[in-house]
Amino acid sequence: MYRIYRELELNLRIKPKKRLVRAKLEPLSVPTSINQCWSMDFIHDQLVDSRSYRLFNVIDDFAIEADFSLPASRVVRALDQIIDWRGQPKRMRCDNGPEYISSLLATWVISKGIEMPGNPQQNAYVERYNRTVRYDWLHHYLFDSIDGDLKSCN
C-alpha cells in the first residue's frame, strides 16, 4: 500500500497559496457634475451566425460603440466623437485591457489633459452598467447584425 501511495505522489506536501498583498482600498469616488469622470469598458457577445462582436461602453450618461473589432485607434475616435457631443471629462476610469494601456491612448490622454488613474477597482459604475446591458438586453435578444437587426428570444 505504501509503495502505491508513493508512486501516486500522495506523500507530497501541498503548499498553501500565498496571499496577495493588496494596497489599501480607496472608496469609490462619486462624480458631482457632468464630465467630471467617465468610465469605459467592453462587452463581448455573438450574433445569430456566431460571429463575435464587442460593445464599447463609455458612461457619464452613456454611449455605446459596437463593432467586430475595436482597437485603440477606434477607441480614440469614439472618445473624440463623445467629447464633441458632450464636452471633455476631467478624468476617465478603465481597466487594464490592451486598448486602454496602448501608447496611442496614453498619448491621446496626455494631449487632451485628461487624468486617467490606473486603478481598475474604481471602475464599478461601468461594470454594473455592463451587467445590466448583458442580462436585460443581450440575453433577451438575438442580433442578426451589429446594425441593430434583432430577433426576440421569447
C-alpha positions as CSV (number, residue, x, y, z in Angstrom):
1,M,0.0,0.0,0.0
2,Y,2.8,2.4,0.9
3,R,4.5,1.7,-2.5
4,I,1.4,2.7,-4.4
5,Y,0.9,5.7,-2.2
6,R,4.5,6.9,-3.0
7,E,4.1,6.1,-6.8
8,L,1.0,8.3,-6.9
9,E,3.0,11.0,-5.2
10,L,0.4,11.3,-2.5
11,N,3.1,11.9,0.1
12,L,4.0,15.3,-1.3
13,R,3.2,18.2,1.0
14,I,0.6,20.6,-0.6
15,K,1.9,24.1,-0.3
16,P,-0.6,26.7,0.7
17,K,-1.2,29.5,-1.7
18,K,0.4,32.8,-0.9
19,R,-1.9,35.6,-0.2
20,L,-1.6,38.7,-2.5
21,V,-0.8,41.8,-0.6
22,R,-3.2,44.4,-1.8
23,A,-3.0,48.1,-1.4
24,K,-5.5,49.8,0.9
25,L,-8.8,50.1,-1.0
26,E,-10.0,53.6,-1.7
27,P,-13.7,54.4,-1.5
28,L,-15.3,54.8,-4.9
29,S,-15.2,58.4,-5.9
30,V,-18.6,59.8,-6.8
31,P,-18.7,62.4,-9.5
32,T,-20.6,65.6,-8.5
33,S,-21.0,67.1,-12.0
34,I,-21.2,66.2,-15.7
35,N,-17.9,65.4,-17.4
36,Q,-16.1,65.0,-14.1
37,C,-15.3,61.4,-14.8
38,W,-16.1,58.8,-17.5
39,S,-15.8,55.1,-17.1
40,M,-15.0,52.8,-20.0
41,D,-15.3,49.0,-20.6
42,F,-16.1,46.4,-23.3
43,I,-18.8,43.7,-23.5
44,H,-18.4,40.7,-25.8
45,D,-21.3,38.9,-27.4
46,Q,-22.2,36.9,-30.5
47,L,-24.6,37.4,-33.4
48,V,-27.1,34.7,-34.5
49,D,-24.5,33.5,-37.1
50,S,-21.9,33.0,-34.2
51,R,-19.7,36.0,-35.2
52,S,-18.3,37.7,-32.2
53,Y,-18.7,41.5,-31.7
54,R,-17.8,44.0,-29.0
55,L,-19.6,46.9,-27.4
56,F,-17.5,49.8,-26.2
57,N,-19.4,51.5,-23.3
58,V,-18.5,54.9,-22.0
59,I,-20.5,56.1,-19.0
60,D,-21.2,59.6,-18.0
61,D,-24.7,59.4,-19.2
62,F,-23.8,56.7,-21.7
63,A,-22.5,55.9,-25.2
64,I,-22.1,52.6,-26.9
65,E,-19.9,51.8,-29.8
66,A,-20.4,48.3,-31.5
67,D,-18.2,46.6,-34.0
68,F,-16.4,43.3,-34.6
69,S,-13.1,44.8,-33.6
70,L,-12.4,47.9,-31.5
71,P,-8.6,48.6,-31.5
72,A,-7.1,51.6,-29.6
73,S,-7.5,53.9,-32.7
74,R,-11.2,53.2,-32.8
75,V,-11.5,53.9,-29.0
76,V,-9.7,57.3,-29.5
77,R,-12.1,58.1,-32.5
78,A,-15.2,57.2,-30.4
79,L,-13.9,59.3,-27.5
80,D,-13.3,62.3,-29.8
81,Q,-16.9,62.0,-31.0
82,I,-18.3,61.8,-27.5
83,I,-16.2,64.9,-26.5
84,D,-17.6,66.8,-29.5
85,W,-21.1,65.9,-28.4
86,R,-20.8,66.2,-24.6
87,G,-17.6,68.1,-23.7
88,Q,-14.4,66.8,-22.3
89,P,-14.1,64.9,-19.0
90,K,-11.6,65.8,-16.2
91,R,-11.0,62.1,-15.6
92,M,-11.6,58.7,-17.2
93,R,-11.5,55.3,-15.5
94,C,-10.9,52.0,-17.2
95,D,-9.5,48.5,-16.6
96,N,-6.1,47.3,-17.9
97,G,-7.3,46.0,-21.3
98,P,-4.9,46.1,-24.2
99,E,-6.8,49.0,-25.9
100,Y,-6.5,51.1,-22.7
101,I,-2.9,50.6,-22.0
102,S,-1.8,51.3,-25.6
103,S,0.7,54.1,-26.3
104,L,-1.9,55.6,-28.7
105,L,-4.4,56.1,-26.0
106,A,-1.8,57.3,-23.5
107,T,-0.6,59.9,-26.0
108,W,-4.2,61.0,-26.7
109,V,-5.0,61.3,-22.9
110,I,-1.9,63.5,-22.3
111,S,-2.7,65.7,-25.4
112,K,-6.2,66.3,-24.0
113,G,-5.0,66.9,-20.4
114,I,-7.3,64.2,-19.0
115,E,-6.4,62.5,-15.8
116,M,-6.5,58.6,-16.1
117,P,-5.8,56.9,-12.8
118,G,-4.6,53.4,-13.1
119,N,-6.9,51.7,-10.6
120,P,-9.3,49.1,-12.3
121,Q,-11.1,48.5,-9.0
122,Q,-12.6,52.0,-9.3
123,N,-14.5,51.0,-12.5
124,A,-17.6,49.8,-10.7
125,Y,-20.1,52.1,-12.5
126,V,-19.4,50.8,-15.9
127,E,-19.1,47.2,-14.7
128,R,-22.6,47.5,-13.2
129,Y,-23.9,49.0,-16.4
130,N,-22.3,46.2,-18.4
131,R,-24.1,43.6,-16.2
132,T,-27.4,45.4,-16.8
133,V,-26.8,45.5,-20.6
134,R,-25.9,41.8,-20.7
135,Y,-28.8,40.5,-18.6
136,D,-31.6,42.9,-19.6
137,W,-30.7,43.4,-23.2
138,L,-28.2,41.0,-24.8
139,H,-29.7,37.9,-23.2
140,H,-33.2,38.8,-24.3
141,Y,-32.5,39.3,-28.0
142,L,-30.6,37.6,-30.8
143,F,-29.0,40.1,-33.2
144,D,-28.6,39.4,-36.9
145,S,-26.1,42.2,-37.4
146,I,-24.4,44.9,-35.4
147,D,-26.7,47.5,-37.1
148,G,-29.4,46.5,-34.7
149,D,-31.4,43.9,-36.6
150,L,-32.7,41.7,-33.9
151,K,-34.9,38.7,-33.1
152,S,-36.6,38.2,-29.7
153,C,-35.7,35.1,-27.8
154,N,-39.2,34.9,-26.4
